[in-house]
Amino acid sequence: MLVARLDNAGDVLLQGPLVRAVAHGAERVVFLAGPAGAAAAELLPGVDEVWTWACPWILGDPPPVDADDLAALTERIRGLAPDEAVVSTSFHQSPLPLALLLRTAGVRRISAISVDYPGSLLDVRHAVDDDLPEPERALSLARAAGFELPPGDDGRLALRRPLTLPRDLHTRGIRSAESHECADLVDLAPGYVVLHPGASVPARAWPPERCAEAVEALADAGHRVVVTGGPGERALTARVAGTRGLDLGGATTLAEMAALLDGAAAVVVGNTGPAHLAAAVGTPVVSLFAPVVPASRWAPYGVPTVLLGDQSAPCRGTRARVCPVPGHPCLTSVTADDVVAAVGKLVDA
């Protein structure tokens, strides 16, 4: 079986139930991922091999269409000779260009969700209610293609285990005299609170100054606070962590971040990949959710969650990457005290 999902890490993590259903009925599963999603695909139970390809009709910053690149992928799939393919897409993406490539490569049976007439490109054209949570939407595609979860599988998100926290992770966060002082205060025994200030698009990010205020307020409330981020977010995480939080910006791989989130009592994060990574390890989430996309589809799935942010703000449903409303009111309305109260609800539950 070939399973394709070509966008971001969070989107790939939400395919976990679909992948497990397909794997239950297949001898081998190859996952075709985009560059940003490949590491997440490696973490999914049921995936035997991950291929990476930059898709010019899916990525937000797409490469140009290259005939040689398309031909190379077609021939690689022809050599793999999968019996079937399941093409997973978001509600605003079309599976048909990839279906055309797969059909050209000789794939005999192709399943996807499509609102457009597929002609001879799809064998299973699945229709779905777009208000479903994304993992349920994806799982409904697997079922339409004839695949069911194995007995005892509850359909929640999951990762390969064991997840191991590196012994040197704590020291990776020491980058200055101030952060060295912090390292003496924040240990990584389970029970800390993770705050992840970054987001894949600016419209979904809580302002950095509010994040920094939340670190101070959480520390005042007695929580050990760890601040995480990607390699390109080190300036942001250093600013947010200050002297009260442990700054691990750029210090973890995706698998290491999963282990870090697994040990957290709660995670404070916007609508971005680490929210779904936290859900996949079963950690409660304080979700700083901008309503540019519906929370019913994209909120953390299957774990205790407190949703913060004005879900009726004027940006609602715009899918904007940059907030179209001056002042970013949907998230600036959230205070550090709101976050402390939300963490308290989750930790004390």
C-alpha positions as CSV (number, residue, x, y, z in Angstrom):
1,M,0.0,0.0,0.0
2,L,1.0,3.6,-0.7
3,V,-0.4,6.2,1.6
4,A,0.2,9.9,0.6
5,R,-0.1,13.0,2.7
6,L,2.1,15.8,1.3
7,D,1.9,18.8,3.7
8,N,3.0,19.6,7.2
9,A,4.0,17.5,10.2
10,G,0.8,18.1,12.1
11,D,-1.3,17.1,9.1
12,V,0.7,13.8,8.9
13,L,0.3,13.0,12.6
14,L,-3.4,13.3,12.2
15,Q,-3.3,10.5,9.6
16,G,-2.3,8.0,12.3
17,P,-5.6,6.2,12.6
18,L,-5.9,5.9,8.8
19,V,-2.4,4.5,8.6
20,R,-3.0,1.9,11.3
21,A,-6.2,0.8,9.5
22,V,-4.4,0.4,6.2
23,A,-1.5,-1.4,7.8
24,H,-3.9,-3.8,9.5
25,G,-5.0,-5.0,6.0
26,A,-1.7,-4.7,4.1
27,E,1.6,-6.5,4.2
28,R,3.6,-3.2,3.8
29,V,2.9,0.5,3.9
30,V,5.0,3.1,2.1
31,F,4.2,6.7,3.2
32,L,4.7,9.5,0.6
33,A,5.3,12.7,2.6
34,G,6.3,16.3,2.0
35,P,9.7,17.6,3.3
36,A,8.0,19.1,6.4
37,G,6.0,15.9,7.2
38,A,8.6,13.1,6.6
39,A,9.9,13.1,10.2
40,A,6.3,12.8,11.5
41,A,5.6,9.9,9.2
42,E,8.6,8.1,10.6
43,L,6.9,8.2,14.0
44,L,3.6,6.6,12.9
45,P,2.9,3.0,13.9
46,G,2.2,1.0,10.7
47,V,4.6,2.8,8.4
48,D,7.3,0.6,7.0
49,E,9.1,3.1,4.7
50,V,8.9,6.9,4.2
51,W,9.4,8.6,0.8
52,T,9.8,12.4,0.6
53,W,8.7,14.5,-2.3
54,A,8.1,18.3,-2.6
55,C,4.7,18.6,-4.2
56,P,4.1,21.7,-6.4
57,W,0.3,21.7,-5.9
58,I,0.2,21.2,-2.1
59,L,3.0,23.0,-0.4
60,G,2.4,26.6,0.8
61,D,5.7,27.6,-0.7
62,P,5.6,25.3,-3.7
63,P,8.5,24.5,-6.0
64,P,7.9,25.0,-9.8
65,V,6.5,22.1,-11.8
66,D,9.4,20.1,-13.1
67,A,8.7,17.5,-15.8
68,D,11.8,15.5,-15.0
69,D,10.9,15.5,-11.3
70,L,7.4,14.3,-12.0
71,A,8.8,11.6,-14.3
72,A,11.2,10.4,-11.7
73,L,8.5,10.0,-9.1
74,T,6.3,8.2,-11.6
75,E,9.1,5.7,-12.4
76,R,9.9,5.2,-8.7
77,I,6.2,4.4,-8.0
78,R,6.1,2.1,-11.0
79,G,9.1,0.3,-9.6
80,L,7.4,0.0,-6.2
81,A,4.3,-1.4,-7.9
82,P,1.8,-0.9,-5.0
83,D,-1.4,-2.8,-5.1
84,E,-3.3,0.2,-4.0
85,A,-2.9,3.9,-3.0
86,V,-4.8,6.0,-0.5
87,V,-4.4,9.8,-1.1
88,S,-5.2,11.9,1.9
89,T,-5.8,15.6,1.5
90,S,-7.1,18.5,3.5
91,F,-10.6,19.9,2.6
92,H,-9.1,22.6,0.4
93,Q,-6.7,20.3,-1.5
94,S,-7.3,18.2,-4.6
95,P,-6.1,14.6,-4.8
96,L,-6.6,14.4,-8.5
97,P,-3.1,15.6,-9.8
98,L,-1.4,12.9,-7.7
99,A,-4.0,10.4,-8.7
100,L,-3.2,11.1,-12.3
101,L,0.5,10.5,-11.6
102,L,-0.3,7.3,-9.7
103,R,-2.5,6.0,-12.5
104,T,0.3,6.8,-15.0
105,A,2.6,4.8,-12.8
106,G,0.3,1.8,-13.1
107,V,-1.4,1.9,-9.6
108,R,-4.5,-0.2,-10.1
109,R,-6.7,1.0,-7.3
110,I,-6.7,4.6,-5.9
111,S,-8.9,6.0,-3.1
112,A,-9.4,9.7,-2.1
113,I,-11.8,12.3,-0.9
114,S,-12.8,14.5,-3.8
115,V,-15.5,17.0,-4.5
116,D,-14.4,17.3,-8.1
117,Y,-15.4,14.8,-10.9
118,P,-12.5,12.3,-11.0
119,G,-13.2,10.6,-14.3
120,S,-11.1,7.4,-14.4
121,L,-8.6,8.7,-11.8
122,L,-10.2,7.3,-8.7
123,D,-11.7,3.9,-7.9
124,V,-13.1,5.1,-4.6
125,R,-14.3,8.7,-4.6
126,H,-15.3,9.3,-1.0
127,A,-17.6,12.0,0.2
128,V,-17.4,13.3,3.8
129,D,-18.8,15.9,6.2
130,D,-16.1,18.5,6.4
131,D,-17.0,19.3,10.0
132,L,-15.5,16.0,11.2
133,P,-12.3,16.2,13.2
134,E,-9.4,15.6,10.8
135,P,-8.4,12.1,12.2
136,E,-12.0,10.9,11.8
137,R,-12.2,12.3,8.3
138,A,-9.1,10.5,7.3
139,L,-10.2,7.3,9.0
140,S,-13.5,7.4,7.1
141,L,-11.4,7.4,3.9
142,A,-9.6,4.3,5.0
143,R,-12.9,2.6,5.7
144,A,-14.3,3.6,2.4
145,A,-11.3,2.0,0.8
146,G,-12.0,-1.2,2.7
147,F,-9.7,-1.0,5.7
148,E,-10.6,-1.1,9.4
149,L,-8.7,-0.5,12.6
150,P,-7.4,-3.6,14.3
151,P,-9.4,-5.0,17.2
152,G,-8.8,-2.9,20.4
153,D,-7.6,0.2,18.5
154,D,-9.5,3.2,19.9
155,G,-8.7,5.4,16.9
156,R,-6.8,8.0,18.8
157,L,-3.5,9.5,17.7
158,A,-0.4,7.4,18.5
159,L,3.4,7.3,18.0
160,R,5.9,4.5,17.9
161,R,7.3,3.7,21.3
162,P,9.4,3.7,23.3
163,L,10.1,7.5,23.3
164,T,13.4,8.3,24.9
165,L,14.4,11.7,26.3
166,P,18.2,12.2,25.6
167,R,20.4,12.4,28.6
168,D,22.0,15.6,27.3
169,L,18.8,17.4,26.4
170,H,18.9,19.6,29.5
171,T,22.3,20.9,28.7
172,R,21.4,21.6,25.1
173,G,19.2,24.4,26.4
174,I,22.1,26.2,28.1
175,R,23.2,29.0,25.8
176,S,24.0,31.9,28.1
177,A,24.8,32.8,31.7
178,E,21.1,33.6,32.3
179,S,19.9,30.3,30.8
180,H,22.5,28.4,32.8
181,E,20.9,29.9,36.0
182,C,17.6,28.7,34.7
183,A,18.9,25.2,34.0
184,D,19.6,25.0,37.8
185,L,15.9,25.8,38.4
186,V,14.1,23.7,35.8
187,D,14.7,19.9,35.7
188,L,13.2,17.5,33.3
189,A,11.6,15.0,35.7
190,P,8.1,14.4,34.4
191,G,5.5,16.9,35.4
192,Y,6.8,20.2,33.8
193,V,4.7,22.4,31.6
194,V,5.8,23.0,28.0
195,L,5.1,26.3,26.3
196,H,5.6,26.3,22.5
197,P,5.3,29.9,21.3
198,G,5.8,29.4,17.5
199,A,3.3,28.5,14.9
200,S,3.5,27.4,11.3
201,V,1.7,30.6,10.1
202,P,1.7,34.0,11.9
203,A,-2.1,34.2,12.2
204,R,-2.1,31.2,14.6
205,A,0.6,32.5,17.0
206,W,0.1,34.0,20.4
207,P,2.1,37.2,20.7
208,P,5.6,36.7,22.1
209,E,5.2,39.2,24.9
210,R,2.1,37.2,26.1
211,C,4.1,34.0,25.9
212,A,6.8,35.5,28.0
213,E,4.2,36.8,30.5
214,A,2.8,33.3,30.7
215,V,6.2,31.7,31.5
216,E,6.5,34.2,34.4
217,A,3.0,33.5,35.6
218,L,3.3,29.7,35.3
219,A,6.6,29.9,37.3
220,D,5.0,32.1,39.9
221,A,2.2,29.4,40.2
222,G,4.9,26.8,41.0
223,H,5.2,25.1,37.6
224,R,8.5,24.1,36.0
225,V,8.4,25.6,32.5
226,V,10.1,24.4,29.4
227,V,10.0,26.5,26.2
228,T,10.3,24.7,22.8
229,G,10.7,25.7,19.2
230,G,12.4,24.8,15.9
231,P,15.9,25.8,14.8
232,G,14.7,29.0,13.2
233,E,12.9,30.1,16.4
234,R,15.8,30.3,18.8
235,A,15.5,34.1,19.2
236,L,11.8,33.7,19.9
237,T,12.3,30.9,22.5
238,A,15.1,32.8,24.3
239,R,12.9,35.9,24.5
240,V,10.0,33.9,25.8
241,A,11.9,31.7,28.3
242,G,13.7,34.6,30.0
243,T,15.2,33.5,33.2
244,R,12.3,31.5,34.5
245,G,11.9,28.9,31.8
246,L,14.3,26.3,30.3
247,D,14.9,27.4,26.7
248,L,15.1,24.3,24.4
249,G,14.5,26.2,21.2
250,G,16.1,24.3,18.3
251,A,17.5,21.7,20.7
252,T,15.3,18.7,19.7
253,T,14.5,16.5,16.8
254,L,10.8,15.7,16.3
255,A,11.1,12.4,18.0
256,E,12.9,14.0,21.0
257,M,10.2,16.7,21.2
258,A,7.7,13.9,21.3
259,A,9.5,12.4,24.3
260,L,9.7,15.8,25.9
261,L,6.0,16.3,25.5
262,D,5.3,12.8,26.8
263,G,6.8,13.8,30.1
264,A,4.8,17.1,30.4
265,A,1.8,17.6,32.7
266,A,0.4,20.0,30.0
267,V,1.4,21.7,26.8
268,V,0.5,25.3,26.0
269,V,0.6,25.7,22.2
270,G,-1.2,27.2,19.2
271,N,-2.8,25.4,16.3
272,T,0.4,24.0,15.0
273,G,2.3,20.7,14.7
274,P,3.4,20.2,18.4
275,A,-0.3,20.5,19.4
276,H,-0.9,17.3,17.5
277,L,2.3,15.8,18.7
278,A,1.2,16.3,22.3
279,A,-2.1,14.7,21.5
280,A,-0.3,11.8,19.9
281,V,1.5,11.1,23.2
282,G,-1.6,11.6,25.3
283,T,-0.6,14.9,27.0
284,P,-3.3,17.5,27.9
285,V,-3.2,20.7,25.8
286,V,-4.0,24.3,26.4
287,S,-4.9,25.2,22.9
288,L,-4.3,28.9,21.9
289,F,-6.6,28.5,18.9
290,A,-7.1,31.2,16.3
291,P,-10.4,30.6,14.5
292,V,-9.0,31.1,11.0
293,V,-9.8,27.4,10.6
294,P,-12.5,25.5,12.5
295,A,-11.6,24.1,15.9
296,S,-14.1,21.3,15.3
297,R,-11.7,20.0,12.6
298,W,-8.2,20.9,13.9
299,A,-8.3,21.2,17.7
300,P,-6.1,18.6,19.6
301,Y,-7.7,15.3,19.2
302,G,-8.5,12.7,21.9
303,V,-6.9,14.4,24.9
304,P,-8.2,16.7,27.6
305,T,-8.1,20.2,26.1
306,V,-8.9,23.7,27.2
307,L,-9.5,25.9,24.1
308,L,-8.5,29.6,24.5
309,G,-9.1,32.3,21.9
310,D,-12.2,34.2,20.7
311,Q,-13.7,31.7,18.3
312,S,-16.2,34.3,17.0
313,A,-13.6,36.9,16.1
314,P,-13.8,38.6,12.7
315,C,-11.0,36.4,11.3
316,R,-13.2,33.3,11.7
317,G,-13.1,30.9,8.8
318,T,-10.8,33.1,6.6
319,R,-7.9,30.5,6.4
320,A,-5.7,33.6,6.7
321,R,-1.9,33.0,7.1
322,V,-1.4,36.6,8.4
323,C,-4.1,38.0,10.7
324,P,-6.5,40.2,8.6
325,V,-7.8,42.0,11.7
326,P,-5.7,44.8,13.3
327,G,-4.4,43.9,16.7
328,H,-4.9,40.1,16.3
329,P,-7.8,40.2,18.8
330,C,-8.7,36.5,18.6
331,L,-5.5,35.7,20.6
332,T,-4.4,38.9,22.2
333,S,-7.6,38.7,24.2
334,V,-6.0,35.7,26.0
335,T,-4.0,36.6,29.1
336,A,-1.3,34.9,31.0
337,D,-3.7,34.4,33.9
338,D,-6.1,32.6,31.5
339,V,-3.3,30.2,30.6
340,V,-2.4,29.5,34.3
341,A,-6.0,28.8,35.0
342,A,-6.3,26.5,32.0
343,V,-3.2,24.6,33.0
344,G,-4.5,24.3,36.5
345,K,-7.7,22.7,35.2
346,L,-5.8,20.1,33.2
347,V,-3.2,19.3,35.9
348,D,-5.7,19.1,38.7
349,A,-8.3,17.1,36.7
